[in-house]
Amino acid sequence: MNESLTYPWRTTRRFNSYSDWFSAFFGKRVQKLSINAGFTCPNRDGTKGRGGCTYCSNEAFTPAYCTTDLSVTEQIERGITFHRKRYRRADSYLAYFQAYTNTYAAIEKLRTIYDEALNYPGVAGLVIGTRPDCVNSELLDYLGGMSRKYFIIVEYGIESVSDTTLTMINRGHDFASVVKAINDTAKQGIFTGGHLIFGLPGESRAEIIESASVISELPINALKIRQLQLVKGTPMAAEYKKCPEEFDLYSVDEYLDLVIAFCEKLNPAIMIERISGEAPPRLLDDPRSWQTRSNELFRLFEQRLEVNGTWQGRLYKKEKR
């Protein structure tokens, strides 16, 4: 039997790799360029709350070239220069609206910002990070039309399928909002992504693994998973110091086992983009000292899938309707 036909995604890899699909889709090197367009969030500005998500620190993942005193065009130019110094030259770019909630504005402002990015030479599309309670039919109609000309992906912060957890971390929305937003986005033919955090306080290993069944029923194309990291100055870091017994801070081995158990139950049609996050050590207030970088963790994940003789979707059961 041809091993390349073993898995539904038709490769020999034991998980459905987003990077493999991405490379095949574009057929050339495409680099994401992060942009901070000066957005905020409804759980920061008082609309739904104050303080933002209790784990969140945008400084932990926003590149130095992304500053709101620069225009979108200037940030793209700086991003290209930054990446050319670190990596080989890309043929095309995706403008990654990453910081805070990047659909949280009037449609006129969003059109202006997105169009500025798309009009830059070599920009082939947009990656838009947002919340499920910050999209509407007008915006999705617009993005749906754009997606027929450009590559557009809307990435939703899901974080957890538990309403109890979402309340505890001050998200300001429930899981029903996630389901509606993802369904509405997919109906427009827009490529759709989601983010999950493993290790939020109060969530057991069993609950995280079982959440794969819930995520599997969403019309989602790609998934990013990351471990909870305790960042200096966040309410979550203070909460850990006060009640460490509420947290399950996994070791590298424990985390890999957890991700594999989750992936075994995950719909094989959902591509996995990443399995961990990596905040700068200087920003962390975390008792763990993971010496393993994200790319190495991904290699260990794939290696352990093979050693365990398992693969993404091995235990997936499609829900009967």
KOLDO-284243 format. One record per residue (C-alpha): x, y, z; residue in three letters. Coordinates in steps of 0.5 Angstrom, whole numbers, plus 500, padded with zeros to 3 digits. Example, Ala and Ser with C-alpha at 12.3 -4.5 7.8 and 13.67 -1.06 7.14 Angstrom:
+-----+-----+-----+------+
!   x !   y !   z ! type !
+-----+-----+-----+------+
! 525 ! 491 ! 516 !  ala !
! 527 ! 498 ! 514 !  ser !
+-----+-----+-----+------+
# end
This chain:
+-----+-----+-----+------+
!   x !   y !   z ! type !
+-----+-----+-----+------+
! 500 ! 500 ! 500 !  met !
! 503 ! 507 ! 498 !  asn !
! 504 ! 510 ! 505 !  glu !
! 502 ! 517 ! 502 !  ser !
! 495 ! 515 ! 502 !  leu !
! 495 ! 513 ! 509 !  thr !
! 492 ! 519 ! 512 !  tyr !
! 486 ! 523 ! 509 !  pro !
! 491 ! 529 ! 508 !  trp !
! 495 ! 525 ! 503 !  arg !
! 502 ! 526 ! 506 !  thr !
! 506 ! 521 ! 510 !  thr !
! 506 ! 526 ! 516 !  arg !
! 502 ! 524 ! 522 !  arg !
! 498 ! 531 ! 522 !  phe !
! 495 ! 535 ! 517 !  asn !
! 500 ! 540 ! 516 !  ser !
! 498 ! 548 ! 515 !  tyr !
! 505 ! 549 ! 513 !  ser !
! 505 ! 544 ! 508 !  asp !
! 498 ! 546 ! 505 !  trp !
! 500 ! 553 ! 505 !  phe !
! 507 ! 552 ! 501 !  ser !
! 503 ! 548 ! 496 !  ala !
! 497 ! 553 ! 495 !  phe !
! 502 ! 559 ! 494 !  phe !
! 508 ! 555 ! 491 !  gly !
! 513 ! 560 ! 493 !  lys !
! 515 ! 563 ! 499 !  arg !
! 510 ! 568 ! 503 !  val !
! 512 ! 571 ! 509 !  gln !
! 507 ! 574 ! 514 !  lys !
! 508 ! 581 ! 516 !  leu !
! 505 ! 583 ! 523 !  ser !
! 502 ! 590 ! 523 !  ile !
! 499 ! 594 ! 529 !  asn !
! 494 ! 598 ! 527 !  ala !
! 492 ! 601 ! 533 !  gly !
! 486 ! 597 ! 535 !  phe !
! 483 ! 596 ! 542 !  thr !
! 478 ! 591 ! 545 !  cys !
! 471 ! 591 ! 548 !  pro !
! 474 ! 588 ! 554 !  asn !
! 479 ! 593 ! 555 !  arg !
! 475 ! 600 ! 553 !  asp !
! 469 ! 599 ! 557 !  gly !
! 464 ! 596 ! 552 !  thr !
! 464 ! 589 ! 555 !  lys !
! 469 ! 590 ! 561 !  gly !
! 476 ! 593 ! 563 !  arg !
! 483 ! 590 ! 563 !  gly !
! 483 ! 585 ! 557 !  gly !
! 484 ! 578 ! 558 !  cys !
! 487 ! 576 ! 564 !  thr !
! 493 ! 572 ! 560 !  tyr !
! 494 ! 577 ! 555 !  cys !
! 500 ! 582 ! 554 !  ser !
! 501 ! 584 ! 547 !  asn !
! 508 ! 586 ! 548 !  glu !
! 510 ! 578 ! 549 !  ala !
! 508 ! 577 ! 541 !  phe !
! 508 ! 583 ! 537 !  thr !
! 515 ! 585 ! 533 !  pro !
! 519 ! 591 ! 535 !  ala !
! 517 ! 594 ! 528 !  tyr !
! 510 ! 594 ! 529 !  cys !
! 508 ! 601 ! 533 !  thr !
! 502 ! 605 ! 532 !  thr !
! 506 ! 611 ! 530 !  asp !
! 508 ! 608 ! 524 !  leu !
! 503 ! 607 ! 518 !  ser !
! 501 ! 601 ! 515 !  val !
! 505 ! 602 ! 509 !  thr !
! 511 ! 604 ! 514 !  glu !
! 510 ! 598 ! 518 !  gln !
! 510 ! 593 ! 512 !  ile !
! 516 ! 596 ! 509 !  glu !
! 520 ! 595 ! 516 !  arg !
! 517 ! 588 ! 516 !  gly !
! 520 ! 587 ! 510 !  ile !
! 527 ! 589 ! 512 !  thr !
! 527 ! 586 ! 518 !  phe !
! 525 ! 579 ! 515 !  his !
! 530 ! 580 ! 510 !  arg !
! 536 ! 580 ! 515 !  lys !
! 533 ! 574 ! 518 !  arg !
! 531 ! 569 ! 513 !  tyr !
! 531 ! 569 ! 505 !  arg !
! 528 ! 573 ! 501 !  arg !
! 520 ! 572 ! 500 !  ala !
! 516 ! 573 ! 494 !  asp !
! 510 ! 575 ! 497 !  ser !
! 507 ! 577 ! 503 !  tyr !
! 501 ! 577 ! 508 !  leu !
! 499 ! 583 ! 512 !  ala !
! 498 ! 580 ! 519 !  tyr !
! 493 ! 584 ! 523 !  phe !
! 495 ! 581 ! 530 !  gln !
! 495 ! 586 ! 536 !  ala !
! 488 ! 586 ! 539 !  tyr !
! 482 ! 586 ! 536 !  thr !
! 483 ! 587 ! 528 !  asn !
! 476 ! 588 ! 526 !  thr !
! 474 ! 592 ! 532 !  tyr !
! 472 ! 599 ! 528 !  ala !
! 467 ! 602 ! 523 !  ala !
! 467 ! 598 ! 516 !  ile !
! 470 ! 605 ! 513 !  glu !
! 476 ! 605 ! 517 !  lys !
! 477 ! 597 ! 516 !  leu !
! 476 ! 598 ! 509 !  arg !
! 481 ! 604 ! 509 !  thr !
! 486 ! 600 ! 513 !  ile !
! 486 ! 593 ! 509 !  tyr !
! 486 ! 597 ! 503 !  asp !
! 492 ! 600 ! 504 !  glu !
! 496 ! 594 ! 506 !  ala !
! 493 ! 590 ! 500 !  leu !
! 495 ! 596 ! 495 !  asn !
! 503 ! 595 ! 497 !  tyr !
! 507 ! 591 ! 492 !  pro !
! 507 ! 584 ! 493 !  gly !
! 502 ! 583 ! 499 !  val !
! 498 ! 577 ! 497 !  ala !
! 493 ! 577 ! 502 !  gly !
! 491 ! 579 ! 510 !  leu !
! 491 ! 575 ! 516 !  val !
! 486 ! 578 ! 521 !  ile !
! 486 ! 576 ! 528 !  gly !
! 480 ! 578 ! 532 !  thr !
! 474 ! 576 ! 537 !  arg !
! 468 ! 572 ! 535 !  pro !
! 464 ! 578 ! 538 !  asp !
! 467 ! 583 ! 533 !  cys !
! 464 ! 581 ! 526 !  val !
! 458 ! 582 ! 523 !  asn !
! 454 ! 581 ! 516 !  ser !
! 457 ! 587 ! 513 !  glu !
! 464 ! 586 ! 515 !  leu !
! 464 ! 579 ! 513 !  leu !
! 460 ! 580 ! 506 !  asp !
! 466 ! 585 ! 505 !  tyr !
! 471 ! 580 ! 507 !  leu !
! 468 ! 575 ! 503 !  gly !
! 468 ! 579 ! 496 !  gly !
! 476 ! 580 ! 498 !  met !
! 477 ! 573 ! 499 !  ser !
! 475 ! 572 ! 491 !  arg !
! 481 ! 576 ! 489 !  lys !
! 486 ! 575 ! 495 !  tyr !
! 488 ! 570 ! 500 !  phe !
! 484 ! 572 ! 507 !  ile !
! 484 ! 568 ! 513 !  ile !
! 480 ! 571 ! 519 !  val !
! 483 ! 568 ! 526 !  glu !
! 478 ! 568 ! 532 !  tyr !
! 481 ! 567 ! 539 !  gly !
! 477 ! 561 ! 541 !  ile !
! 481 ! 560 ! 547 !  glu !
! 477 ! 555 ! 551 !  ser !
! 470 ! 552 ! 549 !  val !
! 468 ! 553 ! 557 !  ser !
! 463 ! 559 ! 558 !  asp !
! 466 ! 558 ! 565 !  thr !
! 473 ! 559 ! 563 !  thr !
! 471 ! 565 ! 558 !  leu !
! 468 ! 568 ! 564 !  thr !
! 474 ! 567 ! 569 !  met !
! 479 ! 570 ! 564 !  ile !
! 475 ! 576 ! 562 !  asn !
! 474 ! 574 ! 555 !  arg !
! 467 ! 578 ! 555 !  gly !
! 463 ! 573 ! 550 !  his !
! 461 ! 566 ! 551 !  asp !
! 462 ! 560 ! 546 !  phe !
! 456 ! 561 ! 543 !  ala !
! 459 ! 567 ! 540 !  ser !
! 465 ! 563 ! 537 !  val !
! 460 ! 558 ! 534 !  val !
! 456 ! 563 ! 530 !  lys !
! 462 ! 567 ! 528 !  ala !
! 466 ! 561 ! 525 !  ile !
! 459 ! 559 ! 522 !  asn !
! 458 ! 566 ! 519 !  asp !
! 465 ! 567 ! 516 !  thr !
! 465 ! 560 ! 513 !  ala !
! 459 ! 561 ! 509 !  lys !
! 462 ! 567 ! 506 !  gln !
! 467 ! 562 ! 503 !  gly !
! 473 ! 566 ! 508 !  ile !
! 478 ! 561 ! 510 !  phe !
! 477 ! 561 ! 518 !  thr !
! 482 ! 560 ! 523 !  gly !
! 482 ! 559 ! 531 !  gly !
! 486 ! 559 ! 537 !  his !
! 486 ! 555 ! 543 !  leu !
! 490 ! 556 ! 550 !  ile !
! 492 ! 549 ! 554 !  phe !
! 493 ! 550 ! 561 !  gly !
! 488 ! 555 ! 563 !  leu !
! 486 ! 555 ! 571 !  pro !
! 481 ! 550 ! 572 !  gly !
! 481 ! 546 ! 566 !  glu !
! 483 ! 539 ! 567 !  ser !
! 487 ! 535 ! 562 !  arg !
! 481 ! 531 ! 560 !  ala !
! 476 ! 537 ! 559 !  glu !
! 482 ! 540 ! 554 !  ile !
! 482 ! 533 ! 551 !  ile !
! 474 ! 532 ! 550 !  glu !
! 474 ! 539 ! 547 !  ser !
! 477 ! 537 ! 541 !  ala !
! 470 ! 534 ! 539 !  ser !
! 467 ! 540 ! 540 !  val !
! 472 ! 544 ! 536 !  ile !
! 472 ! 538 ! 530 !  ser !
! 464 ! 540 ! 529 !  glu !
! 466 ! 547 ! 527 !  leu !
! 467 ! 549 ! 520 !  pro !
! 474 ! 551 ! 521 !  ile !
! 480 ! 551 ! 517 !  asn !
! 486 ! 551 ! 521 !  ala !
! 488 ! 551 ! 528 !  leu !
! 493 ! 554 ! 533 !  lys !
! 494 ! 551 ! 540 !  ile !
! 499 ! 554 ! 545 !  arg !
! 501 ! 553 ! 552 !  gln !
! 499 ! 558 ! 557 !  leu !
! 505 ! 562 ! 559 !  gln !
! 505 ! 567 ! 565 !  leu !
! 507 ! 574 ! 563 !  val !
! 509 ! 579 ! 568 !  lys !
! 504 ! 584 ! 569 !  gly !
! 498 ! 580 ! 567 !  thr !
! 492 ! 579 ! 572 !  pro !
! 494 ! 571 ! 570 !  met !
! 501 ! 572 ! 573 !  ala !
! 498 ! 575 ! 579 !  ala !
! 493 ! 570 ! 580 !  glu !
! 498 ! 564 ! 580 !  tyr !
! 502 ! 567 ! 585 !  lys !
! 496 ! 567 ! 590 !  lys !
! 493 ! 561 ! 588 !  cys !
! 498 ! 556 ! 584 !  pro !
! 494 ! 550 ! 586 !  glu !
! 489 ! 552 ! 581 !  glu !
! 494 ! 552 ! 575 !  phe !
! 496 ! 546 ! 571 !  asp !
! 503 ! 548 ! 569 !  leu !
! 505 ! 542 ! 564 !  tyr !
! 512 ! 540 ! 563 !  ser !
! 514 ! 539 ! 556 !  val !
! 513 ! 532 ! 556 !  asp !
! 506 ! 533 ! 559 !  glu !
! 504 ! 538 ! 554 !  tyr !
! 506 ! 534 ! 548 !  leu !
! 502 ! 528 ! 551 !  asp !
! 496 ! 533 ! 552 !  leu !
! 497 ! 536 ! 545 !  val !
! 497 ! 529 ! 542 !  ile !
! 491 ! 526 ! 546 !  ala !
! 487 ! 532 ! 543 !  phe !
! 490 ! 531 ! 536 !  cys !
! 488 ! 524 ! 536 !  glu !
! 480 ! 526 ! 537 !  lys !
! 481 ! 532 ! 532 !  leu !
! 477 ! 532 ! 526 !  asn !
! 483 ! 530 ! 521 !  pro !
! 480 ! 536 ! 516 !  ala !
! 483 ! 541 ! 521 !  ile !
! 490 ! 543 ! 519 !  met !
! 494 ! 545 ! 525 !  ile !
! 499 ! 551 ! 524 !  glu !
! 502 ! 551 ! 531 !  arg !
! 502 ! 547 ! 538 !  ile !
! 506 ! 552 ! 542 !  ser !
! 507 ! 559 ! 543 !  gly !
! 514 ! 563 ! 545 !  glu !
! 514 ! 569 ! 549 !  ala !
! 521 ! 573 ! 550 !  pro !
! 524 ! 570 ! 557 !  pro !
! 525 ! 577 ! 559 !  arg !
! 517 ! 578 ! 559 !  leu !
! 515 ! 571 ! 563 !  leu !
! 514 ! 571 ! 570 !  asp !
! 513 ! 563 ! 570 !  asp !
! 516 ! 558 ! 574 !  pro !
! 517 ! 553 ! 568 !  arg !
! 523 ! 554 ! 564 !  ser !
! 522 ! 551 ! 558 !  trp !
! 529 ! 550 ! 554 !  gln !
! 525 ! 548 ! 548 !  thr !
! 524 ! 553 ! 542 !  arg !
! 517 ! 552 ! 538 !  ser !
! 520 ! 549 ! 532 !  asn !
! 524 ! 544 ! 536 !  glu !
! 517 ! 542 ! 540 !  leu !
! 514 ! 541 ! 533 !  phe !
! 519 ! 536 ! 531 !  arg !
! 518 ! 533 ! 538 !  leu !
! 511 ! 533 ! 537 !  phe !
! 511 ! 529 ! 530 !  glu !
! 517 ! 525 ! 533 !  gln !
! 512 ! 522 ! 538 !  arg !
! 506 ! 521 ! 534 !  leu !
! 511 ! 516 ! 530 !  glu !
! 513 ! 513 ! 536 !  val !
! 506 ! 512 ! 539 !  asn !
! 504 ! 509 ! 533 !  gly !
! 498 ! 515 ! 532 !  thr !
! 496 ! 520 ! 528 !  trp !
! 491 ! 526 ! 528 !  gln !
! 484 ! 524 ! 528 !  gly !
! 485 ! 517 ! 530 !  arg !
! 480 ! 517 ! 535 !  leu !
! 475 ! 522 ! 531 !  tyr !
! 468 ! 521 ! 531 !  lys !
! 464 ! 525 ! 527 !  lys !
! 458 ! 527 ! 531 !  glu !
! 451 ! 524 ! 528 !  lys !
! 446 ! 529 ! 526 !  arg !
+-----+-----+-----+------+
# end
